[in-house]
Structures are given as C-alpha cells and as structure tokens.
C-alpha cells in the first residue's frame, strides 16, 4: 500500500458555530473579531462542509483503498480519456476531508502546534480555489512550512484572482471589540447587527 504524504490545500475556512461557541472558538484562534455570512451565499459559492475522519474510519479507509487501487491498476483500468478527471476528483475529495483531531499551524509562532486540537468542534465548511484546469491547489508539507514559498504561493493565488468574493448583503453579523464599534458605525451605519466582544 502507498504511504500518504502530509500537505496543505489552499482553502478559506468557516466555522458553523452556535452562538455560545463563538467565544471559545475565537480564543482558540487568538481572534478578537468575526463575520457571520449567510448560508445561501456559502452554498452559491460552492462552500461545503468537510468530512471529519479518524485514522481508522470508513471515509479514511475508503479514500486510501480507492487511491491505492487507482495507482496500482491505472495501466489495466479502461479509463481512456478520463485519467485526469479521476485524478482531480480524488484530489478534490481529499481537500474536503479533515482529521477529527490533530496539530494545527500556529500563525503567531510560524510553526505546527505542540498540542492537538479537536477540529470536529469547528464544524468546518471550506471554499477551495479551483486553479488552472480546475484542480485543487496543494503544497507538500515541506513546501508549506517554508514561509517564503507559502507567501509567494498565496500571492500567486491572489494575483490570478483565485479569491472568494462577497458583498455587504452577504454579511449577517459582525463581531468586533467594543473600542471599534463607534468607528464601525460611522462607516457602515446600522446596517449590520454588531456583537461587541
């Protein structure tokens, strides 16, 4: 069986949280602000919930077996003209899968965390930029951990306009620190429900 390598996909992540979970989630990510987007906007933009898995779960085993079968039998399977589609479909499925728990990238320290986090509590939805011919954008672990390469690749995505768009009408609620509320109201009026952190 082939070994799977660690890596990272370019994604924009959203947490589908209940109101009483926002404070805990914000603390986990050292964040003092948030934006709640409409579900209609998310679905319209192909944002989808991830599939959480454990190492021995059915989704994990299924993807491993499918990938290994495809790799080991690609010369014998009659998929003429469909090789690229099958490869991209498999890669996209992996991009929408996430470990139940694991280490995470700590932006403040520019490295992987020492402790594990239960990712399932985030109820994550993802948007993935389909680049070039519709494939998911991926970096191996070694490339991702190189800060210069990571920044260059992020800028490359932005410069090619692989970005997620939204308008003010797509925003339901904004959470900001109390000290910023007056400035926010001067710029945006009473249009948004503002939750003061």
NORZI-V684847 format. One record per helix or strand. SS is the DSSP state (H for helix, E for strand). FROM is the first residue (numbers start at 1). LEN is the number of residues. If there is no record, write none. Layout:
ss: (SS | SS)
from: (FROM | FROM)
len: (LEN | LEN)
This chain:
ss: (E | E | H | E | H | E | E | H | H | E | E | E | E | E | H | E | E | E | E | H | H | H | E | H | E)
from: (7 | 12 | 19 | 34 | 39 | 48 | 51 | 58 | 83 | 97 | 101 | 105 | 111 | 117 | 119 | 124 | 130 | 135 | 138 | 141 | 147 | 168 | 171 | 178 | 193)
len: (3 | 4 | 10 | 4 | 6 | 2 | 3 | 16 | 13 | 3 | 2 | 2 | 2 | 2 | 4 | 4 | 2 | 2 | 3 | 4 | 13 | 3 | 6 | 11 | 4)
